[in-house]
Amino acid sequence: MDVHALAPLLHNHPDRIASAVEAQIEVLRDSYDRIAVAYADCGTYGALDEVCERLGVRRLRGAHCYDVFTGPARLAAMLEREPGTYLLTDFLVRSFRQTVVAQLGLDRHPELRDDYFRHYRRVVWLAQDQDPSPELSGAAREAAGFLGLPLTVISVGDSGLETELGLLI
């Protein structure tokens, strides 16, 4: 199995995901017997499904990666209990300064933080690493602190992702 990554910052522009996936599939189509897309819907509102159906490829199930890591029922129950939850994955913890702070312009306009995040009540880190490093844990605390929100850590591991990837291949 080969993995061909797309730019992670596409998640900040979900309207671009379907076309980027389609372009990558077209580049790879003649080199592989089978192609699978390791994206959930990720905010494309069905555009990715349309591309996958038209090109005859499957994608990860779920509305977003949080569903993949936690399972959709568990995530829905968690968000119903606390609707003002801002979710982080290990990737988002590691890249928070770039993917959130810089991309939202909060490094240049910190006064926008409260406008963007005023309705959130907590940050939940869906930790894939069962024993996160002190650096990663510190980065999660820094991200929550930047947002001015309390941090809850829920260890989800990577079995959900492993299961979903297994279904694709």
C-alpha positions in Angstrom: 0.0 0.0 0.0 1.2 3.5 -0.9 0.0 6.7 0.7 -0.2 9.9 -1.3 -0.9 12.8 1.0 -2.7 16.0 0.2 -2.0 19.3 1.9 -3.4 19.2 5.4 -4.4 22.8 5.2 -7.2 21.7 2.8 -9.2 21.1 6.0 -9.3 24.9 6.4 -10.8 25.1 2.9 -13.2 22.1 2.7 -14.6 23.5 -0.5 -11.3 22.5 -2.2 -11.0 19.0 -0.9 -13.2 17.2 -3.5 -11.4 18.8 -6.4 -7.9 18.1 -4.9 -8.9 14.4 -4.3 -10.3 14.1 -7.8 -7.0 15.5 -9.3 -4.9 13.1 -7.2 -7.1 10.2 -8.2 -6.7 11.1 -11.9 -2.9 11.3 -11.5 -2.8 7.9 -9.7 -5.5 6.0 -11.6 -3.3 4.3 -14.1 -0.7 3.3 -11.5 -2.9 1.3 -9.1 -5.5 -1.4 -9.3 -7.4 0.1 -6.4 -7.5 3.5 -4.9 -9.1 4.5 -1.6 -9.6 8.0 -0.1 -8.5 8.4 3.5 -10.8 11.4 4.1 -14.1 11.5 5.9 -16.5 14.1 4.5 -14.5 16.8 6.3 -17.0 19.6 5.6 -17.4 19.0 1.8 -21.2 18.5 2.4 -21.3 15.6 0.0 -19.0 16.9 -2.7 -16.4 14.3 -1.8 -19.0 11.6 -2.0 -20.0 12.7 -5.4 -16.4 12.6 -6.7 -15.8 9.1 -5.1 -19.0 7.7 -6.5 -18.3 9.1 -10.0 -14.7 7.7 -10.0 -15.6 4.4 -8.3 -13.5 4.8 -5.2 -14.4 4.5 -1.5 -13.6 6.9 1.3 -13.4 6.7 5.1 -16.9 6.6 6.7 -18.0 9.5 8.8 -18.6 13.2 8.7 -15.1 14.0 9.8 -12.0 12.5 11.3 -13.4 12.9 14.8 -16.1 10.3 13.8 -13.3 8.0 12.6 -11.3 8.3 15.8 -14.1 8.1 18.3 -17.0 6.4 16.5 -20.0 8.6 15.4 -22.3 7.5 18.2 -19.8 8.2 21.0 -18.9 11.6 19.4 -22.5 12.6 19.0 -23.3 11.7 22.6 -20.2 13.7 23.8 -21.2 16.8 21.8 -24.8 16.5 22.9 -23.7 16.6 26.5 -21.5 19.6 25.9 -22.4 21.4 22.6 -19.7 24.0 23.0 -16.8 21.6 22.5 -13.8 22.5 20.3 -12.1 19.2 19.2 -8.4 18.6 18.7 -6.7 15.6 17.3 -3.0 14.8 17.8 -2.3 16.5 14.4 -4.2 19.6 15.5 -2.4 19.7 18.8 1.0 19.5 16.9 0.1 22.1 14.3 -2.2 24.4 16.3 -0.1 27.5 15.8 -0.1 27.0 12.0 -3.5 25.4 11.3 -5.6 27.5 13.7 -3.7 30.6 14.9 -1.9 31.6 11.7 -4.6 30.4 9.3 -7.3 32.3 11.1 -5.1 35.3 11.3 -5.1 35.3 15.1 -1.3 35.8 15.1 -2.0 39.2 13.4 -5.3 40.0 14.9 -5.6 38.4 18.4 -8.6 40.4 19.1 -10.6 38.1 16.8 -10.1 35.1 19.2 -13.2 35.9 21.2 -15.3 36.5 18.1 -14.3 33.1 16.7 -14.4 31.1 19.9 -16.9 32.8 22.2 -19.5 30.0 22.0 -17.1 27.3 23.0 -17.0 26.0 26.5 -14.2 23.5 26.5 -11.5 21.9 24.4 -11.4 18.1 24.1 -8.3 16.5 22.8 -9.0 13.2 21.2 -5.6 11.7 22.0 -4.6 9.0 19.6 -1.3 8.3 21.4 -2.2 6.2 24.5 0.8 7.7 26.3 1.4 11.1 24.9 4.7 12.8 25.3 5.1 15.7 27.7 5.7 17.9 24.7 2.4 16.9 23.1 0.5 17.2 26.3 2.0 20.6 26.9 1.1 21.7 23.4 -2.5 20.6 24.0 -2.6 22.7 27.2 -1.1 25.6 25.3 -3.8 25.4 22.6 -6.6 25.3 25.2 -4.9 28.2 27.1 -4.7 30.2 23.9 -8.4 29.7 23.5 -9.0 30.5 27.1 -10.9 27.2 27.6 -10.4 24.2 29.9 -8.9 21.1 28.4 -10.4 17.6 28.6 -8.3 14.7 27.4 -10.0 11.7 26.0 -7.8 8.8 25.0 -9.3 7.3 21.8 -6.3 5.5 20.4 -6.1 4.7 16.7 -8.2 1.6 16.6 -11.1 3.4 15.0 -8.8 4.7 12.2 -7.3 1.2 11.9 -10.7 -0.3 11.5 -11.8 2.2 8.9 -8.6 1.9 6.9 -9.1 -1.9 7.0 -12.5 -1.5 5.5 -11.0 0.5 2.7 -8.3 -1.9 1.7 
